[in-house]
Amino acid sequence: MKNNLNHAYCPAIETMALIGGRWKVIILHVLSKQARRFGEINVRVPSISRKVLTEQLRELEADGLISRKQYKELPPRVEYALTEYGQSLCPLLAYMAAWHKEKV
């Protein structure tokens, strides 16, 4: 019997392409509570370098999961927040946390 599934497209693979990696889920979790400045995110994810955090934030912004708001103040202030699309991941993040607590 021939398998008719198209392995080129898998929703789980597409999701992991957006949130996969070592830091993205953690960053999304930090932003799920409220909008935060770069330094606040960096404090809550202390083992990430500033360079990698910057790269991850840019990727999440490019994928439409977070927004970056720059205020015209001195000193400059930038806040990152989940977009509506990013907020739609909150139930998944909560489910992952509950699943882990249940298994530990």
Helices and strands as residue ranges (DSSP letters): H 11-19, H 24-33, E 36-37, H 38-44, H 50-62, E 66-71, E 77-82, H 84-87, H 90-103
